[in-house]
Amino acid sequence: MGDEEIPVHDLRTDRPTPARMYDYYLGGKDNFAVDRNAAEQVLSAAPEVRVLARENRAFLGRVVRFLAEEAGIRQFIDVGTGLPTQGNVHEVAQAVTPDARVVYVDNDPIVRAHAKALLPDNGTTAVVEADMRDPGPILDHPATRRLIRFDEPVAVLFMSVLHFITDEEDPYGLVSAFRDVSVPGSYLALSHITPPEQGADGAASAADVYKQRATSPAVLRSPKEIEALFDGYDLVEPGLVNLPKWRPDDPEAVKDADSVWMLCAAGRKR
Ligand SMILES: C[S@@+](CC[C@H](N)C(=O)[O-])C[C@H]1O[C@@H](n2cnc3c(N)ncnc32)[C@H](O)[C@@H]1O
């Protein structure tokens, strides 16, 4: 995949998309005026969103390294991949295990359009353009079947993505579809926005920009609601915490972690 020409109208240049707004927060160049405009509206309500995005990428790097190095995971499904940036999942995993396999899944066609930049040319990775609200076609996709062996432990990642799923769209059901095809010893890792104790109005206004303007709304969930996504998994230390607190490389450097209103955790399937 990734070699086809993508017609420009498929890229939804008329409305901001979460992938391109996130790219803008991270300082990327793969976004349009419509995305920058909405992202600036988010940042004026909650300037710390840039920090959230950076801390989220840092967590992704630490948790994938943990999964490859300490948990011995050799295959990953990264749901809601986003645009290529530094420290993509296969780069982190393959630095530990050179033949680690990664299936990237995203419903924004711009991610597939950039697949060439994302994928190494060695058959260990693939990009599947699909909507996670319908897990069946992702699990049955030829690329998934080629790269993932469901009789071996697999790590499924939902990094900063399940908050784009409303309660009516059943985030718990879609996570359990991946859990149910995973063997014991598999992992689930995710990050998710949560209402902050301080600055709750800014966070709510930022979420409102997505609801009013973007192709997906953004839903803030409580710690209890986020932890419930791990049904069937045992959380590894330190449990569900604000992003900077999850196994930091330098615990001394962690400051103001509670102001980073995105929680994260990793769990091992029982
Ligand atoms: C905030 S970005 C996170 C990117 C990356 N996971 C990270 O943590 O750096 C969210 C991504 O989820 C994707 N996404 C949102 N809703 C989706 C859905 N229903 N199915 C698949 N991908 C989705 C967006 O297109 C976007 O690329």
The ligand as an SDF file (V2000), in Angstrom:
LIG
                    3D

 27 29  0  0  0  0  0  0  0  0999 V2000
   -3.8570   12.8740   17.8300 C   0  0  0  0  0  0  0  0  0  0  0  0
   -3.4120   11.8240   16.5140 S   0  0  0  0  0  0  0  0  0  0  0  0
   -2.3600   10.6640   17.3610 C   0  0  0  0  0  0  0  0  0  0  0  0
   -1.2800   10.0870   16.4840 C   0  0  0  0  0  0  0  0  0  0  0  0
   -0.3700    9.0610   17.1490 C   0  0  0  0  0  0  0  0  0  0  0  0
   -1.1180    7.8950   17.5910 N   0  0  0  0  0  0  0  0  0  0  0  0
    0.3630    9.6360   18.3200 C   0  0  0  0  0  0  0  0  0  0  0  0
    0.0140    9.2990   19.4660 O   0  0  0  0  0  0  0  0  0  0  0  0
    1.3000   10.4150   18.1320 O   0  0  0  0  0  0  0  0  0  0  0  0
   -4.9100   10.8650   16.2890 C   0  0  0  0  0  0  0  0  0  0  0  0
   -4.9230   10.0100   15.0470 C   0  0  0  0  0  0  0  0  0  0  0  0
   -6.0360    9.1160   15.1190 O   0  0  0  0  0  0  0  0  0  0  0  0
   -6.6310    9.0390   13.8410 C   0  0  0  0  0  0  0  0  0  0  0  0
   -8.0530    8.6580   13.9930 N   0  0  0  0  0  0  0  0  0  0  0  0
   -9.0500    9.3910   14.5440 C   0  0  0  0  0  0  0  0  0  0  0  0
  -10.2140    8.7140   14.4880 N   0  0  0  0  0  0  0  0  0  0  0  0
   -9.9310    7.5320   13.8860 C   0  0  0  0  0  0  0  0  0  0  0  0
  -10.7240    6.4010   13.5430 C   0  0  0  0  0  0  0  0  0  0  0  0
  -12.0380    6.3780   13.7850 N   0  0  0  0  0  0  0  0  0  0  0  0
  -10.1210    5.3480   12.9440 N   0  0  0  0  0  0  0  0  0  0  0  0
   -8.7900    5.3750   12.6810 C   0  0  0  0  0  0  0  0  0  0  0  0
   -7.9820    6.4190   12.9820 N   0  0  0  0  0  0  0  0  0  0  0  0
   -8.5480    7.4860   13.5840 C   0  0  0  0  0  0  0  0  0  0  0  0
   -6.4680   10.4240   13.2570 C   0  0  0  0  0  0  0  0  0  0  0  0
   -6.5820   10.4250   11.8480 O   0  0  0  0  0  0  0  0  0  0  0  0
   -5.0790   10.7950   13.7460 C   0  0  0  0  0  0  0  0  0  0  0  0
   -4.0910   10.4260   12.8320 O   0  0  0  0  0  0  0  0  0  0  0  0
  1  2  1  0
  2  3  1  0
  2 10  1  0
  3  4  1  0
  4  5  1  0
  5  6  1  0
  5  7  1  0
  7  8  2  0
  7  9  1  0
 10 11  1  0
 11 12  1  0
 11 26  1  0
 12 13  1  0
 13 14  1  0
 13 24  1  0
 14 15  1  0
 14 23  1  0
 15 16  2  0
 16 17  1  0
 17 18  1  0
 17 23  2  0
 18 19  1  0
 18 20  2  0
 20 21  1  0
 21 22  2  0
 22 23  1  0
 24 25  1  0
 24 26  1  0
 26 27  1  0
M  CHG  2   2   1   9  -1
M  END
$$$$
